[in-house]
Structures are given as C-alpha cells and as structure tokens.
Amino acid sequence: MGKRIEITTADGTAEAYLTRPDDRPRPGVLFYVDAIGLRPRTEAMADRIASWGYVVLVPHVFYRDGSAADLAPKADLRQPEARAAFFADGVMDRVNALTPDRSLPDAEAWLDELLRHATGPVGVTGYCMGARLAVRTAALRPDLVAAVGGFHGGGLVTDAPDSPHRVVDGARAEFLFGHADQDASMPPEDIGTLAAALDEAGVVHRESVYPGARHGYSMADSSSYDEAGAERHFLELRELLDRTIGAAVQTGA
C-alpha cells in the first residue's frame, strides 16, 4: 500500500514515500535514507519493514536540492565506477548542507506527518548519513522516539560540539547500531566512543560489527551491497521494533 505523498516544511514541500500493510492502526517508523536518496531500493526496504506491521514514512530529505527523480542515479551503481562517479558529482555537498539547523525542523515535520497515519511511540531507522539524522531525531523528541536503528552510519563521532554522540544524553530510546567492519567513516575507536556516550546517557543500546561488510552494505542497488549484512540488519531491526514499539502487541497481528 505504498504511495508518494507531499509534506509541507518551513522551507518548502518535500516528497515522501508512505507505506503500510493495511488500514488498521499501526505503530510508525521514520526511515532516513542514505546519501543516494529516496529511490526504488529505499522504498522496497520500507515496504519490507511495513510488512512486519508498521506504517513507514521515508522523506526525501534533499528536497531543497531538487526532486527525488532529479537527484536519483542515472547509472547502475552496482558498478563500482558508476558509484564513484555518482558520489563525485555533488552528493556530499547535499549531505554536508543538511546541518542540524535544517534537519531538526524537518524532523518535526516528518514526525508530525507520520503521526497523521500511525500511532506512537515510534521507531526511527537510518542508513549512512541517515543514522546521524536518526540519532538527532531521538534526542529531539525523547517523548516520542522509543527505538533507533543505525546501519553503516558514518560520522557519528566527530570533534564538533554537536557531534551525534554528544546529543544522545537527551534521548530515551533503545539504540541498535550495525557497523560495517570495513567502514573508514566509523573506525573501531569511534564505535567505542559512541558506546561510551550511550552508556553515560543510561540508555539501552547494542553495538554490532558486521564482518566482511562495507559502508552501504544494506543497499542492493549499490556495489557496496552485502547480502549477509543486509539480511542480518533486517532481522535485528525487526527484533528491535517489535520489542520497543510492538506492532504485534499493539495491533494483535
């Protein structure tokens, strides 16, 4: 039951993909895309999560830069050279421009829209740079966000005063991270720093390192895809969501 919708934000109108298994009341999940953006692969992933009994919203977080179709890859990113060319063509400029002063008001708009279709509390899952957005959203709305999944997330630990690992003390969610063991953007020392920050915040969390996985392992339309890592992420994410926001418990599914 997936469809494209539009969401009004302070800076304009954003596309989003909304998917659900049926019209019954269901808990909500906010899905933050990776740097490649909203596209068929992320929609298919959202559909799979929805099939577990959730309403899933996938916003086009780069709406300020153009439509999802305009920004989508035109080449097959399963070819390493095509993936490299795509990322060399302004992608990181869009990512770096999505600073907290933009992403946090957006997060309020995404959550407001999700709650028009779903029940709370909600879960948030994020991929690549979306993991950073997921952490910030949990800290922004500790009253609402009960679960956070972050997969092949990069830049979760930086020297900046507002580094994601420095805002987790404002969250009350349970956190699950699936790190790639071949990810230069999240080396072992940063994984340790993140885990220590979560310990200090007093939240429940789990740090997993997926062997043989590269940054982007969940994305089947990319040369970074790793089937074992992708399937493990789906299994662990489902366990997290069912345990915290409980589709089966809340709906009797």
N, C-alpha and C positions, 0 to 999 in steps of 0.2 A: 504493500500500500504506500509506496514511496512517491513523493511528488516534490517539485520545486515550489518554493514559496518566496515571499519577499518580506524583509524585516526592516523597519524604519529605525535608523540610528541618529545620533546627533550630527553625524557627518554625511548622511545620505541614506540610500536604500541598498541593502545587501541581499543578494540571493542566498538561499539556504535549501538544503535537502532535508525533508521531514519524512520519516518512515516509521511505521508501526505495524504490529501483527494483525490488529483488528480495531474496532471502535470502542472496546472496553476501556475503563480507566486503567492506566498503566503508569508505573514509575518512569521518570525521564532520565535520559542520558545525553549530555552535551559532548559532542565529538569534535575535537580540534584536529584539523588536517595537518599534514606535513608541509614542507616548503613548496612542494609541487602543486598543492592546492586541491580545490574541490573538483572532482572528476569521477569517471565511472568506477575506478577502483575504490575510492573512499566511499562512494555510495553503496557499492556491493558489501563493503565491510560493515557499514551502518545497517544494511538490510540483515546481515547475519546476526548482529547484536540485537536488532529488533525481534528477530525470530525467537529469541530467548524470553520474550515477554516484556519488552521495553519500547517506549517511544523515544526515538533517537533524532536529534537535530544536529545537522552538520552545516555550520555557517561558512559562507565564502568570506574568510577573514581579510582577504586582499581586495575588497570591493572598492576601495579608494583608487586602486590602480587599474581597474578595468573589470569587465565581466569575467566569470569563470571560463567561458568559452574563449575569450580573447587571450587569457593568460595560460590556458592549457597547453601542454606539449603538443607540438605538431609532428614530432618524430617518435619512433619507438624507443622509449627509454630503457627497454631491456637490452639494448645495445650500449655497451659502456661509453662509446664515443658520443652517442646521441645524448646520453645522460649528462656527460661532462659539458657538452655544448649548451644544453639547456640551462645548467646552473651557471654557466659563464655569461648568460645573456640577461643580467639584471635581476635574477631571482633573489640574491642575497640583499640587494638594495631594498626590495619589498619587505623581506624578513626584518632587516635592521630598522626599517621605518615603523615597524609595528611595536612601538615603545609602550610602556605601561600607561602613559597619559592617553594613548589611543585605545589600547587593548582592554583596559579596565572598564571604561564606559561602554565599550562594545559588549563586554562580558555581561554587564547588567541587562543590555538589550537582548542578548541571546537567552539568558535565563528567564527573563520576562516572557519571551516568546515560547520557550519550552514549556513553561507552566500554564500557558494557554491550552496546551494539548495533553499535558501529563500531570501526574501527581508528584509531590515532593515527599521526602528529600530526594535529591538527585545524585547521580554519579557523573563524573567527567573523565573522559579518556582523551589522551593527546599523544601525537606522534611527531618525532623530530622536534621542531620548534614548537609544535603543539603541546608537548609535555610541559614546556615553560608556561604556556598560557593556562594549562590545566592547574598547575600549582598556584599561580597567581589568582585564578578564579576561586579556588578553595579558600585562600586567605582572605579574599574579598568578601565572600559570603559563607562564613563558617556556620551560620544558622541554617543553611540550605544544602550545602555540598557535603555529602556523607562518605563519598568514595572518590578516589583519584587513581587512575591508571596512567602511567607514563612509560612509553615504549620507544626505544632507541632515541631518547631525548638527549639533545646536546645543549651545552651552555647552561646547565642547571646550577653550576657553581662558577662564579666569576668574582673578580675583585670589586665589582660595582657595589655601592651601598644598597642598591635594591636588587641584588642578585636573588634569583628564585629561592636559593637555600636559606636566605636571610629573612624571607617572609613567612616561612612555614609555621612560625610560632603563633601566627594569627589564625591557623586552620584547626579544624576539629575532625577532619575526615580521616578515614583509613587510607593509607597510601600503598600502592604497589608499583614498583619500577622494574621493568625488564630491560636491562642494559645489554648492549652488544659488546662482546669481548674484544672486538676489533674496531672500536669506535674512538678515534683520536679526540673527538669533541667531549668525551666523558671518560677520561682515564681512571684507573683504579683509585688514585689518590682523591679524585673528585667524588667518586662514588662513596668513599669513606667519609669525606667531609659532609656530603648530603645526609648520609645515615646518621652521623653525629648530630647534625642540626635537627633531624626528625626525633632522635632520642631526647634531645634537650627540650623540644617542644612538647614532649609527652604524648605523642600520637602513635597509634599503631601503624607499623609500616613493615614492608618486606622489600629487600633489595635482591633481585635475581640477576645473575650474569649469564647470558645465553651463549654457550660455547659455539664457536665457529660462525657467529653471526656478525654481520657488518651493519653500520649505520643505515637504516632504511630497510631492515630485514622483513618487515611486515608487508611491504608494498610489492605485489605480484607484477605490477606493470613497470618495474624498475630492475636494473641489473644488480641491485643490492639485495634482491629478494632471497630469503632463506626459508624454505617451506617448513622445516622443523621449528625454527624460531617463530614463524608466523602462527603455526598451529598451537604451539605452547602458549603464545600470548593470548589467543582466543580462549583457551582453557582456563588460564589463570585469571583473565579479566572476567569471565563468566562467574567463576567462583567468588571473586571479589564483589561483583554487583549483586549476586544472589544473597550473599552473606550480609550486605550492608543496606541495600535498598529493597531487596527481596521481592522480585516480581512474582515468584511462585507463592510466597506467603501473602502478599498484599492482594493478589487477584484471584487466588485459588486455582491458578492454571495448573 
